[in-house]
Amino acid sequence: MDHLSFTALLKQHQSDFAHVVPFKPGDKVIPMVFSEANKDLTDAILEDEDQFTHYIYQKLENEHARYGIGGYDEHRTLYRRSTLFGAEGEEARSLHLGTDIWGRPHTAVIAPMDGIVHSLGNNNEFGDYGATIILSHQLEGFTFHTLYGHLSLNSLKDLQPGNTILKGDYFAEFGMPSENGHWPPHLHFQIVIDLEGWEGNYPGVCKYSEREKYLANCPDADLVLNMMQYVEDSRQETKTMDLSGN
């Protein structure tokens, strides 16, 4: 099945998937942008784990939001905080291949559909996923995978490859910076068609020159998350109010 056919299949089943985090339509979800367009996110914030975490918490609190979300196909500047994404003089990996959901530590992670545990990993290099789980799924006879990164180490404790995970099961949780690759608490959720031999890991960021190849193998994660429709952009609301004169 090619990329376009698989994307169409996900769209057909989009309403069937469970939410990957505890969510109801009344919860406020705001966009989180980490491209050059975000002038508030300075190098000083990115280079200090506590400041970066405070930045995320403060943004959610100021907006009275439960979650921040975004990042699929986003050309990000924040990866310069870690040498993991490219040595000096090389083309850096900067294009994000999944969707991030930012929230509080220990937020539940829920299976969107039935699956089995493909593999587990603790990718503990600075800037990496930290605790990671990959599930395999069948949809109309087609196999694909979902990757969950930046989890707590406790999420790995009672799982092993081959375990069955049912739709709606709470099987993991957001990790703290000390166990999630030194990031503010969030979930990196990614759809991967072909894992290409990877176990417990798969690139979540690629070089911009490899964009076409990786996006074909990693369709838009919101086809399963189904959350972007609930995003409230306060900047757009403010603009609308200004134009109306209210």
N, C-alpha and C positions, 0 to 999 in steps of 0.2 A: 504494500500500500504506500503510495507516495505521500509527501507532506500535505498537499492540498486536500487529498481524499481523507487523510487522518484528521485534519483540522475540521473538515465538514462533518466527520463522524462525531467528534467532540461537541460540536455545536448542536447536533441532533439530540445529544444526551445531556446537554448543559444543565437543564432543570432537574436532572436526576441525581446530581452529585450533592453530597452533604457538604456543609461549610467546613473548612479545614481548621478554623478557630471558632470558639463560641461566639456566635453572632446572630443578631436579629435585626431586621430592617430599621428599627428605631435607633440602633447604635450609630453614633457619628463616626465616620471614617474620613480622614483627610489625606490629601496627596503628600507624599514625601519625595522631594526632588533632590538628587545629588549630582546633577550636572553642573556645568559652569554657570547656568542660570541662577543657581542658588548662591547669592553673594553673601549670605549670612554665615555660611559654613566656611570659616577661615582655616588656614593651616594650623593655627594655634589650637583650635578646637579639635581638629582631626588627630593631632599628634598627642592629645591628652585623653586617655580613656575615660576618666571621670568627667571631663568637660563635655566630651562627645555624648556620653550617656545623659548628662544633665540637659544638653541641648535637645535631645529627643523627648525626654520626659517633659521639659518645659513647653515644647511645642504642642504636645498632646494636651497638657493641662491648660494652656492658654486658649486652645480651640475647643476645650471641653469634649475632646474626642477619645474614643476607646482605642482606636487603631489609626496608625498611619500606613499607607500602602503605596506601592509603585515600583518602578525600576526595570520593567521588562523592556528590552531593546534600548536601554538608556546608556548613553556615552558618559561615563562617570569620571569625575576628577578625584574622588576620595580614595582610590586605590593607591595613590602615591604614598599613603601612610605605611605601606608594607612593601618590602622588596620581593615578596611572593609573586607580585604581578608584573615583574619585569626588572631586569638589571639595568643600570645606567647605560645609555647608548643603544638599548634595544627598543623595539616597538613594544610598548606596555600593553598588557591586557587591561582593557577599560570598558568593554561592552558587556553589560549585565544581561544574563540569559534567563533569569528567573524573575519572580515577583517577591518582594520583601514585604512582610507584615510586621510593623513595629508596635510593640506594646509592652506590657509589664512582664517581668520574669515569672516563670512557672505558668504562663498562659497555656492552657491545654491545646494540644495538636490532635486533630481528629481525622480519621481516614475518610476520604471523600467517596470511596467505593470499596468493595471487597478487593482484597489483594493478599499477597504473601510477602514476607520479608525476604528481599533479594540479598541484601548485605548491610553491614553496619561498619562504621568507621569512627575513629577519633582523630580527626585531622587537626592536630593541635599546634601547628605552626602559626605564628602571629599573623592575623589577617585571614586565616583559613576558616573553614566551616566549624571547627571544633567537632562536637558530637554530631554524627550524621546517620540518617536511616534512609535506605532506598527500598521502596515497595515495587513489586511487579503486579500488573493488572491485565485482565483480559476484557476486551470490549468487542463484542460481535466477532470473536475469534482472533482478534488482533492483540498482540502483546505490546505493552508499553510500560513505562516506569515513572514514578514520581519520587523526587528527592526532597528531603527535609533536612536543612542544615541549621547550625547554630542552636542546637538543642542542649538540654542538660545532660550531664553524664548519667544521671539516674534513668534517663530515657532508654539507655542501652542495656541496663542491668538485667532485665528479665526477658530480653528478646534474643532470638537466634535465627539465622537463615532458615527459611522453610516454615516459620510460624505463620498461621493464618491470622489476618487482620480483617475484621468485618467493617462494612460501611457504618460510620457513626461511632466506632470505637475510639476512645481516648487512649492513644498509644505512646504519646511523647509530650514534651513541654518545652517552652522557651528556656534557654539556658542563661546563666549569669555570664558576664564578660570573662571571668576566669576560666570558664569551661567551653565557651562558644567561639573561640578564636579571637577573643578580646574585642568584641563588638558590643554596642548597646543591645539589650535583649530584643530579639526579633526572630522571625522565621524566614528563612530563604526557601521558597517553594518553587520547584522546577519540574517541568514535564520533559522527559527524555525518551525518545523513541528507541535509539540504539545506544546502549551503554559502551559499546566499543571495547569490551573486555574490562572496564573499570569495575571495581567492587568497593563499596563503602565511600565512594567519591566519584565525582564527575565534574569537569570544569563548569563553574557557574559564571565565569567571566572569560571573554575571549579577546583576542586582538581585533581591532576594528577591521583590519584587512580580511579576517576570517568570518566576518559577520554573516554572509549569505549561507555559508556551510553550516554554522552552528545554529542559526535560527531555523533552518530547515529541519534540524534534528531536535530542536527544543521549541515547540510551538508556544504561543502566548499562554502563560500559566493561568490567566483569568478565564480561559475556556473551561477550566475545572473550578477555580476559586469562585467565579461568578460574583465578585465583590466590587469591581470598579464602577458598576452602575450606581453604587450607593455613595461614591465619593462626593464630599462636599468641598468645593474649592472656595474658601472664604474670600480669596482675592477677587474671584468672579462675582461673588455676592456683593462685595464692596463696590466694585465697578458698576454693577447694575444699579445699586442705590444712588451712586453719584450721578449717573446719567438721568435717573428719574427725578433727581432733585429732592429725594426724601432722606 
